[in-house]
Amino acid sequence: MTQETTDSETVTLDVTGMSCDGCAERISRVLDRLPGVAVVTADHHQGKIDVRLEPGQSTLVEVRGRIEQLGFGVTR
């Protein structure tokens, strides 16, 4: 699901391998360091993370890559 506004885009990603709150927090901390990225929510129970992307900064490809570098899977 993608919601677009004139200033930012919020994307919901399905993330596999998140088994606890610590996993969700770890992903959030890493993504928070990317320019123009704000993690809106990370829910390990549902295996979903909502990420707000500011235009012209980090891309969805970069976000997915960071999550995968941490050892988690991204199916969308």
Secondary structure as the mmCIF struct_conf table of DSSP 4:
data_model
#
loop_
_struct_conf.conf_type_id
_struct_conf.id
_struct_conf.beg_label_comp_id
_struct_conf.beg_label_asym_id
_struct_conf.beg_label_seq_id
_struct_conf.end_label_comp_id
_struct_conf.end_label_asym_id
_struct_conf.end_label_seq_id
STRN STRN1 THR A 2 GLU A 4
BEND BEND1 THR A 6 ASP A 7
STRN STRN2 GLU A 9 THR A 16
BEND BEND2 CYS A 20 CYS A 20
HELX_RH_AL_P HELX_RH_AL_P1 ASP A 21 ASP A 32
TURN_TY1_P TURN_TY1_P1 ARG A 33 ARG A 33
BEND BEND3 LEU A 34 LEU A 34
TURN_TY1_P TURN_TY1_P2 PRO A 35 GLY A 36
STRN STRN3 VAL A 37 ASP A 43
TURN_TY1_P TURN_TY1_P3 HIS A 44 GLY A 47
STRN STRN4 LYS A 48 LEU A 53
TURN_TY1_P TURN_TY1_P4 PRO A 55 GLY A 56
BEND BEND4 GLN A 57 SER A 58
HELX_RH_AL_P HELX_RH_AL_P2 LEU A 60 GLN A 69
TURN_TY1_P TURN_TY1_P5 LEU A 70 GLY A 71
STRN STRN5 GLY A 73 VAL A 74
#
